[in-house]
Protein backbone atom coordinates (compact mmCIF):
# COMPACT_ATOMS: atom_id res chain seq x y z
CA UNK A 1 0.00 0.00 0.00
CA UNK A 2 0.98 3.60 -0.53
CA UNK A 3 -0.14 6.65 1.43
CA UNK A 4 0.27 10.14 -0.08
CA UNK A 5 0.18 13.09 2.32
CA UNK A 6 -2.23 15.82 1.19
CA UNK A 7 -0.85 18.43 3.65
CA UNK A 8 2.18 18.92 5.92
CA UNK A 9 1.75 17.63 9.47
CA UNK A 10 2.13 14.82 11.98
CA UNK A 11 0.69 11.52 10.73
CA UNK A 12 -0.09 8.30 12.57
CA UNK A 13 0.14 5.03 10.63
CA UNK A 14 -1.05 1.54 11.52
CA UNK A 15 -0.56 -1.77 9.77
CA UNK A 16 -1.88 -5.24 10.54
CA UNK A 17 -1.23 -8.29 8.40
CA UNK A 18 -1.05 -12.08 8.42
CA UNK A 19 -3.22 -15.03 7.50
CA UNK A 20 -5.70 -17.49 8.96
CA UNK A 21 -3.08 -19.95 10.22
CA UNK A 22 0.40 -18.47 10.51
CA UNK A 23 2.31 -15.31 11.37
CA UNK A 24 3.46 -12.52 9.08
CA UNK A 25 6.40 -12.68 6.70
CA UNK A 26 7.74 -9.12 6.93
CA UNK A 27 7.04 -5.65 5.57
CA UNK A 28 9.48 -2.84 4.71
CA UNK A 29 8.36 0.77 5.28
CA UNK A 30 9.68 3.34 2.80
CA UNK A 31 9.40 7.13 2.91
CA UNK A 32 9.69 8.78 -0.51
CA UNK A 33 11.32 5.59 -1.80
CA UNK A 34 13.94 5.34 0.98
CA UNK A 35 13.98 2.37 3.37
CA UNK A 36 13.08 3.56 6.88
CA UNK A 37 12.45 0.39 8.92
CA UNK A 38 11.16 -3.20 8.85
CA UNK A 39 8.00 -4.51 10.48
CA UNK A 40 8.24 -8.07 11.80
CA UNK A 41 5.15 -8.30 14.02
CA UNK A 42 1.53 -8.89 13.08
CA UNK A 43 0.58 -5.29 13.86
CA UNK A 44 2.46 -2.06 14.29
CA UNK A 45 1.82 1.71 14.66
CA UNK A 46 4.15 4.69 14.25
CA UNK A 47 4.18 8.44 13.62
CA UNK A 48 6.02 10.61 11.08
CA UNK A 49 6.26 14.35 10.63
CA UNK A 50 5.71 14.70 6.88
CA UNK A 51 5.64 17.36 4.18
CA UNK A 52 2.91 17.78 1.60
CA UNK A 53 3.17 15.15 -1.18
CA UNK A 54 5.44 12.79 0.80
CA UNK A 55 4.69 9.09 0.26
CA UNK A 56 4.77 6.20 2.70
CA UNK A 57 4.93 2.82 0.98
CA UNK A 58 4.77 -0.70 2.36
CA UNK A 59 6.91 -3.24 0.52
CA UNK A 60 5.86 -6.87 0.80
CA UNK A 61 9.15 -8.74 1.45
CA UNK A 62 7.74 -12.20 0.74
CA UNK A 63 5.58 -11.13 -2.26
CA UNK A 64 2.51 -12.46 -0.47
CA UNK A 65 -0.67 -12.31 -2.53
CA UNK A 66 -2.89 -10.47 -0.01
CA UNK A 67 -6.65 -10.93 -0.27
CA UNK A 68 -6.51 -14.37 -1.88
CA UNK A 69 -6.99 -17.83 -0.47
CA UNK A 70 -3.99 -20.10 -0.81
CA UNK A 71 -2.53 -23.10 0.96
CA UNK A 72 -1.86 -20.95 4.04
CA UNK A 73 -5.35 -19.40 4.24
CA UNK A 74 -6.63 -15.94 3.43
CA UNK A 75 -3.96 -13.25 3.68
CA UNK A 76 -4.96 -9.78 4.89
CA UNK A 77 -3.29 -6.39 5.07
CA UNK A 78 -4.81 -3.34 6.75
CA UNK A 79 -2.87 -0.07 6.32
CA UNK A 80 -4.13 3.31 7.54
CA UNK A 81 -2.69 6.78 7.80
CA UNK A 82 -4.25 9.82 9.42
CA UNK A 83 -3.35 13.41 10.15
CA UNK A 84 -3.04 14.02 13.91
C-alpha positions in Angstrom: 0.0 0.0 0.0 1.0 3.6 -0.5 -0.1 6.7 1.4 0.3 10.1 -0.1 0.2 13.1 2.3 -2.2 15.8 1.2 -0.8 18.4 3.6 2.2 18.9 5.9 1.8 17.6 9.5 2.1 14.8 12.0 0.7 11.5 10.7 -0.1 8.3 12.6 0.1 5.0 10.6 -1.0 1.5 11.5 -0.6 -1.8 9.8 -1.9 -5.2 10.5 -1.2 -8.3 8.4 -1.0 -12.1 8.4 -3.2 -15.0 7.5 -5.7 -17.5 9.0 -3.1 -20.0 10.2 0.4 -18.5 10.5 2.3 -15.3 11.4 3.5 -12.5 9.1 6.4 -12.7 6.7 7.7 -9.1 6.9 7.0 -5.7 5.6 9.5 -2.8 4.7 8.4 0.8 5.3 9.7 3.3 2.8 9.4 7.1 2.9 9.7 8.8 -0.5 11.3 5.6 -1.8 13.9 5.3 1.0 14.0 2.4 3.4 13.1 3.6 6.9 12.4 0.4 8.9 11.2 -3.2 8.8 8.0 -4.5 10.5 8.2 -8.1 11.8 5.2 -8.3 14.0 1.5 -8.9 13.1 0.6 -5.3 13.9 2.5 -2.1 14.3 1.8 1.7 14.7 4.1 4.7 14.2 4.2 8.4 13.6 6.0 10.6 11.1 6.3 14.4 10.6 5.7 14.7 6.9 5.6 17.4 4.2 2.9 17.8 1.6 3.2 15.2 -1.2 5.4 12.8 0.8 4.7 9.1 0.3 4.8 6.2 2.7 4.9 2.8 1.0 4.8 -0.7 2.4 6.9 -3.2 0.5 5.9 -6.9 0.8 9.2 -8.7 1.4 7.7 -12.2 0.7 5.6 -11.1 -2.3 2.5 -12.5 -0.5 -0.7 -12.3 -2.5 -2.9 -10.5 0.0 -6.6 -10.9 -0.3 -6.5 -14.4 -1.9 -7.0 -17.8 -0.5 -4.0 -20.1 -0.8 -2.5 -23.1 1.0 -1.9 -20.9 4.0 -5.4 -19.4 4.2 -6.6 -15.9 3.4 -4.0 -13.2 3.7 -5.0 -9.8 4.9 -3.3 -6.4 5.1 -4.8 -3.3 6.8 -2.9 -0.1 6.3 -4.1 3.3 7.5 -2.7 6.8 7.8 -4.2 9.8 9.4 -3.3 13.4 10.2 -3.0 14.0 13.9 
